Each structure stands twice: as structure tokens, then as C-alpha cells.
Amino acid sequence: VVVSAGGTREPLDPVRFLGNRSSGRQGVALAVAARDRGADVILVAAHLEVPAPAGVRVVPVSTALELSDAMVREADGADVVIMAAAVADYRPVAVSAGKIKKEEAGDALSVELVRNPDVLQRLAADAAVPRADGTRRVVVGFAAETEEDPAELLRIGRAKLQRKGCDLLVVNRVGWSHGFTAERNTITVLARSGDTLVEASGSKEQVAHQILDVVGAPTPQ
């Protein structure tokens, strides 16, 4: 089982970066839950705010490009791939060699950004091709959204599921006071068909086991 966790950082200069609020708690909880179920686990970790667990192989990464390379490489021999990390959609076109000085930048600083590769979409496309023994790996994605209306949240999740092409999508709401840094989570797991497979709420450790219960069960296509 390969799990990504944490949040990527895209450097602006040697001291500043564009990042996100992901703590890595849910991804780490998934890695621990898979380990405790007897799986060989690889954790691709981007700037975790919680300790990396013992008993798993940790691959540290920083940027979205590094995470993409690591996930594609490690997924090659995996049965299950879970993309729980929060990956930057864009990165600066140019990284300043020295610290950007406000005296030089003036009152407004413009930064040109370029889109990062879509890691989940790449992993899903790679997994769509059966292996020599006829099996194929299961790819699980996450959709962290700020939408407060439950129906609209699921609509956004189903649309993302179709775009990405993964087997399962875990939808959860994030915001200023919940989601990324909280110790609890509320999630909905969608099948490739768009059907709701499970709705769960609890500690991130409890939620991790409920997600893995679904991963190990047959799902509607």
C-alpha cells in the first residue's frame, strides 16, 4: 500500500514558499491502519506536522513535482495507492536565487504560476492498464473542498471523480476550523459509478479504518 500525506511546498525564493494547511494527519492515520492490517506500507510524506509512524517506509518529498515522481515510482509495485496529500495545483515559473526584497518588489508583487502535473489522474491512468497477471491496483483519491452545502459538495466530488478516473474518491469539507489540522474528520466515499459507499465521522484513525474497509470490498463500477 502506498499512501501520500501532508502538503507540498512550492518555493518562491530560498525562504518563502506557496503551501497549504495540510497536517498529514489523515494520510498518516491511513498508513498506520494499513500497517496494522498487515500491509507493507510506503508513506510518501510532504512536510508532516505529525510524527511519521514506525513500521512503514517513509519517502520524504517537498514539491508537487517531487511527490509526483515518488508516487509514480512507488505505485509501480503496489496493490493500493491512496492520494491523501494536498498537492499544489500551481508552482512559480521562476524561483528567485536570493530572498525577494520588498524594497525591490515595491507595493505589489506579481508571481507567474504554471500548472503542476495532475498526480491522481496520472496514477489512475497508469492503473487502468491491467498487469501481466490480470490484476490492477486500486487508486483512491481525496477531494478536500470548502463547499458547505452537502448536496453541492457531493456534486463537486462526483465531477472530480469523473475527471480523475480513480476507483474511489474520499470527499471531505475543509475550512478555517475543520478538516486539515483537526483531529477528527467527516468523509463520504464515492465509487467510480458515483454511488455513495460510506459516510463516516470520527477521529482520523477511525475514519482511516472505515476507508480501508471500503478499499478491501468489491465496489460498483
Backbone as CSV, one residue per row, in Angstrom:
resi,resn,N_x,N_y,N_z,CA_x,CA_y,CA_z,C_x,C_y,C_z
1,VAL,0.854,-1.189,0.000,0.000,0.000,0.000,0.891,1.240,0.000
2,VAL,0.626,2.135,-0.928,1.359,3.405,-0.995,0.395,4.527,-0.623
3,VAL,0.781,5.336,0.355,-0.051,6.444,0.830,0.752,7.735,0.744
4,SER,0.139,8.784,0.221,0.771,10.107,0.301,0.101,10.900,1.410
5,ALA,0.873,11.764,2.062,0.345,12.538,3.188,1.061,13.873,3.282
6,GLY,0.376,14.851,3.884,0.980,16.158,4.094,0.645,17.135,2.987
7,GLY,1.390,18.222,2.942,1.160,19.262,1.950,2.446,19.663,1.259
8,THR,2.384,19.813,-0.050,3.578,20.207,-0.801,3.852,21.701,-0.628
9,ARG,5.097,22.084,-0.887,5.521,23.482,-0.826,6.242,23.838,-2.112
10,GLU,5.838,24.960,-2.715,6.436,25.423,-3.972,7.257,26.678,-3.688
11,PRO,8.581,26.611,-3.789,9.422,27.738,-3.380,9.259,28.976,-4.260
12,LEU,9.218,30.125,-3.588,9.285,31.419,-4.264,10.719,31.925,-4.292
13,ASP,11.402,31.716,-3.181,12.806,32.074,-3.023,13.368,31.153,-1.940
14,PRO,14.598,31.320,-1.508,15.166,30.378,-0.534,14.451,30.335,0.816
15,VAL,13.613,31.330,1.134,12.977,31.350,2.458,11.451,31.333,2.413
16,ARG,10.847,31.521,1.254,9.392,31.594,1.156,8.864,30.531,0.197
17,PHE,7.608,30.153,0.433,7.005,29.140,-0.435,5.492,29.337,-0.494
18,LEU,4.876,28.748,-1.511,3.420,28.638,-1.585,3.047,27.257,-1.053
19,GLY,2.165,27.212,-0.075,1.821,25.924,0.527,0.357,25.855,0.895
20,ASN,0.020,24.903,1.737,-1.357,24.737,2.188,-1.363,24.300,3.655
21,ARG,-2.555,24.126,4.214,-2.698,23.878,5.645,-2.716,22.396,6.016
22,SER,-2.435,21.517,5.097,-2.499,20.086,5.410,-1.481,19.706,6.483
23,SER,-1.949,18.952,7.476,-1.067,18.484,8.549,-0.507,17.095,8.282
24,GLY,-1.165,16.354,7.382,-0.767,14.972,7.128,-1.401,13.966,8.070
25,ARG,-2.262,14.423,8.986,-2.852,13.516,9.986,-3.630,12.367,9.345
26,GLN,-4.489,12.699,8.363,-5.316,11.642,7.782,-4.482,10.647,6.992
27,GLY,-3.510,11.133,6.244,-2.645,10.228,5.499,-1.831,9.332,6.401
28,VAL,-1.293,9.897,7.478,-0.534,9.095,8.441,-1.445,8.064,9.099
29,ALA,-2.671,8.466,9.442,-3.619,7.520,10.034,-3.920,6.368,9.081
30,LEU,-4.018,6.657,7.798,-4.237,5.601,6.805,-3.041,4.662,6.720
31,ALA,-1.836,5.228,6.751,-0.632,4.397,6.710,-0.561,3.480,7.925
32,VAL,-0.877,4.015,9.098,-0.855,3.214,10.326,-1.918,2.119,10.274
33,ALA,-3.115,2.471,9.818,-4.197,1.488,9.741,-3.844,0.357,8.779
34,ALA,-3.251,0.701,7.638,-2.847,-0.331,6.678,-1.735,-1.199,7.250
35,ARG,-0.784,-0.574,7.938,0.292,-1.335,8.595,-0.277,-2.308,9.614
36,ASP,-1.207,-1.841,10.423,-1.782,-2.683,11.472,-2.609,-3.829,10.906
37,ARG,-3.030,-3.703,9.649,-3.771,-4.778,8.995,-2.843,-5.755,8.279
38,GLY,-1.545,-5.518,8.409,-0.579,-6.455,7.857,0.004,-6.082,6.517
39,ALA,-0.299,-4.896,6.012,0.217,-4.486,4.708,1.643,-3.966,4.817
40,ASP,2.395,-4.128,3.743,3.669,-3.428,3.587,3.330,-2.022,3.100
41,VAL,3.735,-1.016,3.851,3.279,0.349,3.590,4.447,1.261,3.246
42,ILE,4.245,2.060,2.206,5.174,3.125,1.837,4.438,4.445,2.014
43,LEU,5.011,5.350,2.798,4.405,6.656,3.057,5.220,7.733,2.357
44,VAL,4.641,8.350,1.343,5.276,9.477,0.661,4.846,10.733,1.414
45,ALA,5.795,11.332,2.135,5.474,12.339,3.145,5.968,13.724,2.750
46,ALA,5.030,14.676,2.709,5.365,16.062,2.379,5.086,16.954,3.581
47,HIS,6.128,17.306,4.315,6.038,18.288,5.400,4.958,17.928,6.425
48,LEU,5.093,16.769,7.025,4.132,16.318,8.030,4.218,17.175,9.286
49,GLU,3.075,17.438,9.905,3.033,18.113,11.201,2.822,17.117,12.333
50,VAL,2.794,15.845,11.999,2.701,14.769,12.989,3.857,13.813,12.722
51,PRO,4.300,13.060,13.725,5.431,12.153,13.513,5.117,11.070,12.485
52,ALA,6.100,10.742,11.674,5.947,9.610,10.755,5.917,8.326,11.576
53,PRO,5.046,7.391,11.242,4.905,6.183,12.058,6.047,5.201,11.858
54,ALA,6.280,4.393,12.872,7.241,3.298,12.753,6.612,2.173,11.940
55,GLY,7.463,1.342,11.369,6.970,0.168,10.668,6.510,0.408,9.253
56,VAL,6.758,1.607,8.721,6.463,1.891,7.318,7.707,2.525,6.698
57,ARG,7.847,2.387,5.391,8.971,3.037,4.709,8.541,4.444,4.317
58,VAL,9.288,5.431,4.771,8.942,6.831,4.534,9.799,7.396,3.407
59,VAL,9.137,8.009,2.435,9.817,8.681,1.328,9.529,10.177,1.461
60,PRO,10.488,10.973,1.936,10.231,12.409,2.113,10.276,13.160,0.783
61,VAL,9.326,14.071,0.600,9.294,14.923,-0.596,8.935,16.333,-0.151
62,SER,9.119,17.295,-1.049,8.784,18.679,-0.723,7.792,19.269,-1.716
63,THR,8.145,19.280,-2.992,7.315,19.933,-4.001,6.350,18.951,-4.664
64,ALA,5.425,19.509,-5.439,4.476,18.678,-6.180,5.189,17.789,-7.195
65,LEU,6.216,18.315,-7.848,6.949,17.508,-8.826,7.660,16.346,-8.148
66,GLU,8.232,16.592,-6.974,8.888,15.514,-6.235,7.874,14.468,-5.799
67,LEU,6.718,14.918,-5.328,5.684,13.973,-4.909,5.187,13.156,-6.091
68,SER,4.996,13.805,-7.232,4.545,13.099,-8.430,5.530,12.008,-8.827
69,ASP,6.806,12.356,-8.869,7.829,11.370,-9.238,7.841,10.199,-8.264
70,ALA,7.755,10.499,-6.969,7.804,9.449,-5.950,6.585,8.545,-6.024
71,MET,5.408,9.120,-6.200,4.189,8.318,-6.248,4.152,7.417,-7.474
72,VAL,4.532,7.940,-8.619,4.548,7.120,-9.838,5.545,5.980,-9.690
73,ARG,6.702,6.273,-9.120,7.737,5.245,-8.928,7.282,4.180,-7.930
74,GLU,6.788,4.594,-6.782,6.425,3.643,-5.729,5.146,2.884,-6.057
75,ALA,4.259,3.480,-6.828,2.989,2.825,-7.161,3.173,1.634,-8.080
76,ASP,4.305,1.571,-8.746,4.520,0.540,-9.763,4.292,-0.870,-9.223
77,GLY,4.704,-1.131,-7.990,4.543,-2.472,-7.446,3.450,-2.588,-6.404
78,ALA,2.580,-1.575,-6.314,1.583,-1.536,-5.239,0.267,-2.173,-5.660
79,ASP,-0.484,-2.633,-4.669,-1.849,-3.116,-4.890,-2.870,-2.014,-4.650
80,VAL,-2.541,-1.100,-3.741,-3.434,0.010,-3.402,-2.614,1.291,-3.323
81,VAL,-3.125,2.357,-3.922,-2.483,3.671,-3.860,-3.510,4.674,-3.343
82,ILE,-3.148,5.394,-2.289,-4.064,6.361,-1.677,-3.417,7.741,-1.715
83,MET,-4.039,8.653,-2.452,-3.516,10.016,-2.595,-4.191,10.935,-1.590
84,ALA,-3.683,10.922,-0.354,-4.262,11.754,0.699,-3.548,13.089,0.858
85,ALA,-2.412,13.270,0.206,-1.662,14.527,0.329,-2.403,15.670,-0.358
86,ALA,-2.180,16.878,0.140,-2.691,18.084,-0.501,-1.581,18.629,-1.403
87,VAL,-1.807,18.538,-2.700,-0.769,18.857,-3.680,-1.070,20.198,-4.341
88,ALA,-0.061,21.044,-4.428,-0.238,22.356,-5.056,-0.623,22.199,-6.520
89,ASP,-1.645,22.934,-6.942,-2.056,22.903,-8.346,-1.091,23.686,-9.232
90,TYR,-0.426,24.687,-8.649,0.468,25.551,-9.426,1.791,25.746,-8.690
91,ARG,2.814,26.108,-9.447,4.120,26.444,-8.881,4.648,27.687,-9.600
92,PRO,5.526,28.459,-8.961,6.103,29.627,-9.627,6.906,29.228,-10.867
93,VAL,6.775,30.006,-11.913,7.546,29.752,-13.134,9.036,29.900,-12.852
94,ALA,9.389,30.902,-12.062,10.791,31.147,-11.729,10.940,31.267,-10.220
95,VAL,12.006,30.678,-9.690,12.320,30.761,-8.268,13.509,31.703,-8.103
96,SER,13.345,32.716,-7.275,14.416,33.688,-7.066,15.610,33.028,-6.380
97,ALA,16.804,33.323,-6.864,18.015,32.753,-6.267,18.288,33.330,-4.884
98,GLY,17.837,34.554,-4.644,18.007,35.191,-3.341,16.671,35.619,-2.772
99,LYS,16.660,36.011,-1.516,15.423,36.453,-0.874,14.863,37.674,-1.604
100,ILE,13.567,37.614,-1.920,12.918,38.739,-2.592,12.802,39.913,-1.613
101,LYS,13.356,41.047,-1.983,13.359,42.225,-1.112,12.136,43.095,-1.404
102,LYS,11.443,43.517,-0.350,10.264,44.354,-0.566,10.650,45.711,-1.144
103,GLU,11.878,46.149,-0.856,12.326,47.419,-1.422,12.433,47.326,-2.944
104,GLU,12.756,46.135,-3.439,12.884,45.942,-4.881,11.544,45.593,-5.521
105,ALA,10.694,44.856,-4.785,9.411,44.424,-5.342,8.384,45.545,-5.357
106,GLY,8.515,46.513,-4.448,7.556,47.603,-4.391,6.298,47.225,-3.626
107,ASP,5.214,47.961,-3.879,3.968,47.765,-3.131,3.185,46.539,-3.585
108,ALA,3.456,46.044,-4.770,2.732,44.877,-5.288,3.729,43.905,-5.905
109,LEU,3.583,42.645,-5.545,4.459,41.605,-6.079,3.633,40.658,-6.938
110,SER,3.982,40.533,-8.194,3.291,39.613,-9.097,4.149,38.373,-9.301
111,VAL,3.528,37.213,-9.184,4.232,35.945,-9.363,3.524,35.150,-10.452
112,GLU,4.233,34.806,-11.508,3.649,33.996,-12.575,3.704,32.526,-12.172
113,LEU,2.570,31.838,-12.305,2.476,30.439,-11.909,2.207,29.557,-13.117
114,VAL,2.648,28.312,-13.025,2.396,27.314,-14.057,1.766,26.098,-13.389
115,ARG,0.893,25.418,-14.100,0.169,24.287,-13.526,1.103,23.099,-13.283
116,ASN,0.919,22.453,-12.144,1.652,21.225,-11.840,0.978,20.027,-12.497
117,PRO,1.708,18.935,-12.693,1.089,17.720,-13.223,-0.017,17.234,-12.287
118,ASP,-1.048,16.615,-12.846,-2.139,16.051,-12.053,-1.729,14.651,-11.609
119,VAL,-1.282,14.535,-10.370,-0.721,13.270,-9.878,-1.789,12.184,-9.834
120,LEU,-2.955,12.501,-9.290,-4.011,11.493,-9.162,-4.465,10.989,-10.524
121,GLN,-4.623,11.893,-11.463,-5.035,11.496,-12.808,-3.996,10.582,-13.455
122,ARG,-2.729,10.891,-13.260,-1.653,10.047,-13.804,-1.685,8.658,-13.165
123,LEU,-1.844,8.597,-11.848,-1.871,7.310,-11.153,-3.058,6.472,-11.608
124,ALA,-4.211,7.124,-11.795,-5.402,6.404,-12.248,-5.219,5.881,-13.669
125,ALA,-4.613,6.684,-14.535,-4.378,6.246,-15.914,-3.414,5.066,-15.959
126,ASP,-2.353,5.126,-15.150,-1.395,4.018,-15.107,-2.059,2.741,-14.604
127,ALA,-2.955,2.873,-13.628,-3.598,1.700,-13.027,-4.665,1.103,-13.928
128,ALA,-5.110,1.858,-14.922,-6.169,1.358,-15.804,-5.690,0.211,-16.679
129,VAL,-4.386,0.101,-16.854,-3.813,-0.981,-17.670,-3.552,-2.183,-16.765
130,PRO,-4.226,-3.321,-17.005,-4.015,-4.499,-16.150,-2.569,-4.971,-16.194
131,ARG,-2.120,-5.548,-15.080,-0.780,-6.110,-15.013,-0.739,-7.467,-15.707
132,ALA,0.442,-8.038,-15.786,0.627,-9.300,-16.509,-0.256,-10.414,-15.954
133,ASP,-0.525,-10.376,-14.643,-1.352,-11.424,-14.035,-2.844,-11.111,-14.105
134,GLY,-3.194,-10.032,-14.808,-4.596,-9.689,-14.978,-5.172,-8.804,-13.900
135,THR,-4.418,-8.558,-12.830,-4.903,-7.710,-11.745,-4.554,-6.251,-12.024
136,ARG,-5.196,-5.359,-11.309,-4.854,-3.943,-11.403,-4.966,-3.319,-10.022
137,ARG,-4.140,-2.306,-9.797,-4.135,-1.677,-8.482,-5.354,-0.776,-8.303
138,VAL,-5.743,-0.603,-7.058,-6.848,0.283,-6.697,-6.276,1.658,-6.369
139,VAL,-6.846,2.688,-6.958,-6.386,4.059,-6.730,-7.488,4.849,-6.025
140,VAL,-7.118,5.421,-4.886,-8.059,6.182,-4.059,-7.613,7.641,-4.019
141,GLY,-8.508,8.547,-4.350,-8.202,9.968,-4.292,-8.950,10.660,-3.170
142,PHE,-8.557,11.894,-2.902,-9.227,12.728,-1.904,-9.683,14.027,-2.563
143,ALA,-10.827,14.528,-2.121,-11.314,15.837,-2.556,-11.606,16.662,-1.315
144,ALA,-10.727,17.590,-0.996,-10.910,18.485,0.147,-11.516,19.782,-0.376
145,GLU,-12.761,20.048,0.000,-13.496,21.186,-0.549,-14.046,22.069,0.568
146,THR,-14.224,23.351,0.264,-14.761,24.294,1.248,-16.271,24.463,1.137
147,GLU,-16.890,23.835,0.164,-18.342,23.947,-0.028,-19.098,23.463,1.214
148,GLU,-20.060,24.260,1.685,-20.792,23.921,2.902,-22.087,23.158,2.631
149,ASP,-22.674,23.328,1.451,-23.915,22.622,1.134,-23.611,21.156,0.826
150,PRO,-24.176,20.198,1.573,-23.836,18.782,1.389,-24.093,18.268,-0.024
151,ALA,-25.210,18.666,-0.624,-25.531,18.193,-1.967,-24.525,18.724,-2.987
152,GLU,-24.169,19.994,-2.856,-23.201,20.584,-3.780,-21.817,19.983,-3.566
153,LEU,-21.492,19.682,-2.311,-20.207,19.047,-2.011,-20.092,17.709,-2.729
154,LEU,-21.158,16.923,-2.708,-21.139,15.628,-3.392,-21.108,15.811,-4.906
155,ARG,-21.798,16.828,-5.408,-21.760,17.079,-6.851,-20.338,17.396,-7.298
156,ILE,-19.646,18.217,-6.521,-18.255,18.551,-6.831,-17.394,17.295,-6.776
157,GLY,-17.628,16.461,-5.762,-16.864,15.227,-5.630,-17.075,14.285,-6.797
158,ARG,-18.322,14.120,-7.221,-18.610,13.219,-8.347,-17.987,13.737,-9.643
159,ALA,-18.003,15.049,-9.827,-17.377,15.628,-11.021,-15.871,15.392,-11.003
160,LYS,-15.256,15.546,-9.835,-13.816,15.299,-9.724,-13.504,13.836,-9.973
161,LEU,-14.340,12.949,-9.467,-14.140,11.515,-9.666,-14.126,11.172,-11.151
162,GLN,-15.027,11.767,-11.917,-15.075,11.508,-13.354,-13.838,12.055,-14.058
163,ARG,-13.381,13.239,-13.642,-12.193,13.828,-14.270,-10.941,13.012,-13.990
164,LYS,-10.805,12.559,-12.768,-9.574,11.893,-12.354,-9.521,10.445,-12.807
165,GLY,-10.664,9.755,-12.815,-10.682,8.363,-13.251,-10.226,7.369,-12.205
166,CYS,-10.219,7.770,-10.924,-9.788,6.843,-9.876,-10.934,5.908,-9.490
167,ASP,-10.613,4.889,-8.697,-11.610,3.891,-8.314,-12.527,4.391,-7.213
168,LEU,-11.967,5.102,-6.263,-12.710,5.632,-5.124,-12.275,7.067,-4.876
169,LEU,-13.195,7.880,-4.385,-12.854,9.252,-4.020,-13.415,9.542,-2.634
170,VAL,-12.543,10.021,-1.759,-12.939,10.392,-0.401,-13.176,11.900,-0.382
171,VAL,-14.416,12.292,-0.128,-14.792,13.704,-0.137,-14.884,14.201,1.301
172,ASN,-14.211,15.291,1.602,-14.349,15.890,2.933,-14.302,17.409,2.838
173,ARG,-14.999,18.049,3.778,-15.070,19.505,3.793,-13.954,20.052,4.672
174,VAL,-13.298,21.086,4.182,-12.223,21.730,4.937,-12.536,23.218,5.053
175,GLY,-11.902,23.853,6.014,-12.116,25.280,6.208,-11.231,25.796,7.319
176,TRP,-11.583,26.970,7.836,-10.751,27.597,8.855,-10.697,26.776,10.132
177,SER,-11.788,26.117,10.493,-11.855,25.464,11.801,-11.969,23.950,11.743
178,HIS,-11.925,23.362,10.568,-12.074,21.916,10.490,-11.356,21.388,9.254
179,GLY,-11.135,20.068,9.245,-10.512,19.451,8.087,-9.039,19.193,8.289
180,PHE,-8.188,20.003,7.668,-6.759,19.723,7.595,-6.095,19.510,8.956
181,THR,-6.217,20.461,9.860,-5.459,20.375,11.106,-6.242,19.732,12.246
182,ALA,-7.524,19.485,12.052,-8.355,18.912,13.108,-7.999,17.444,13.339
183,GLU,-8.323,16.956,14.529,-8.058,15.558,14.854,-9.205,14.646,14.439
184,ARG,-10.340,15.246,14.050,-11.490,14.478,13.596,-11.784,14.813,12.142
185,ASN,-12.541,13.943,11.485,-12.852,14.149,10.082,-14.237,13.593,9.790
186,THR,-14.899,14.179,8.816,-16.177,13.675,8.312,-16.030,13.485,6.816
187,ILE,-16.269,12.277,6.342,-15.981,11.964,4.938,-17.136,11.198,4.294
188,THR,-17.160,11.259,2.975,-18.035,10.421,2.160,-17.164,9.736,1.123
189,VAL,-17.303,8.424,0.980,-16.532,7.681,-0.010,-17.425,7.391,-1.206
190,LEU,-16.988,7.829,-2.381,-17.724,7.616,-3.620,-17.064,6.536,-4.457
191,ALA,-17.886,5.684,-5.073,-17.391,4.682,-6.013,-17.215,5.311,-7.388
192,ARG,-16.545,4.593,-8.272,-16.343,5.083,-9.638,-17.681,5.422,-10.306
193,SER,-18.722,4.671,-9.955,-20.058,4.893,-10.502,-20.691,6.184,-10.003
194,GLY,-20.126,6.766,-8.946,-20.709,7.941,-8.318,-21.565,7.606,-7.119
195,ASP,-21.793,6.305,-6.887,-22.584,5.880,-5.733,-21.855,6.198,-4.431
196,THR,-22.621,6.532,-3.403,-22.058,6.718,-2.069,-21.890,5.361,-1.410
197,LEU,-20.670,5.012,-1.041,-20.388,3.719,-0.424,-20.432,3.786,1.089
198,VAL,-19.950,4.876,1.655,-19.964,5.012,3.110,-19.873,6.486,3.478
199,GLU,-20.534,6.838,4.561,-20.382,8.147,5.185,-19.870,7.900,6.592
200,ALA,-18.806,8.576,6.965,-18.171,8.294,8.253,-17.751,9.586,8.934
201,SER,-17.787,9.560,10.253,-17.340,10.690,11.052,-16.705,10.154,12.325
202,GLY,-15.573,10.719,12.696,-14.892,10.268,13.902,-13.465,10.755,13.911
203,SER,-12.647,10.169,14.761,-11.227,10.503,14.749,-10.643,10.095,13.403
204,LYS,-9.549,10.699,13.041,-8.948,10.360,11.752,-8.462,8.916,11.726
205,GLU,-8.146,8.362,12.894,-7.775,6.948,12.976,-8.990,6.070,12.686
206,GLN,-10.145,6.421,13.243,-11.366,5.660,12.980,-11.774,5.766,11.516
207,VAL,-11.704,6.965,10.984,-12.065,7.188,9.586,-11.143,6.407,8.660
208,ALA,-9.858,6.331,9.004,-8.901,5.590,8.179,-9.327,4.135,8.035
209,HIS,-9.735,3.511,9.119,-10.159,2.111,9.055,-11.437,1.957,8.232
210,GLN,-12.332,2.923,8.312,-13.553,2.832,7.522,-13.262,2.987,6.033
211,ILE,-12.292,3.819,5.702,-11.878,3.937,4.298,-11.271,2.625,3.819
212,LEU,-10.402,2.029,4.620,-9.762,0.779,4.219,-10.760,-0.362,4.130
213,ASP,-11.814,-0.339,4.940,-12.869,-1.347,4.810,-13.472,-1.309,3.412
214,VAL,-13.667,-0.102,2.880,-14.241,0.053,1.546,-13.238,-0.355,0.473
215,VAL,-11.987,0.016,0.669,-10.951,-0.326,-0.311,-10.861,-1.837,-0.498
216,GLY,-11.048,-2.587,0.577,-10.926,-4.038,0.506,-12.170,-4.754,0.060
217,ALA,-13.261,-4.018,-0.193,-14.524,-4.643,-0.593,-14.799,-4.382,-2.068
218,PRO,-15.547,-5.278,-2.739,-15.929,-5.026,-4.132,-16.747,-3.742,-4.228
219,THR,-16.503,-2.958,-5.256,-17.221,-1.695,-5.422,-17.941,-1.671,-6.761
220,PRO,-19.094,-0.983,-6.842,-19.811,-0.893,-8.107,-19.001,-0.140,-9.151
221,GLN,-19.044,-0.594,-10.363,-18.359,0.071,-11.463,-19.342,0.927,-12.263
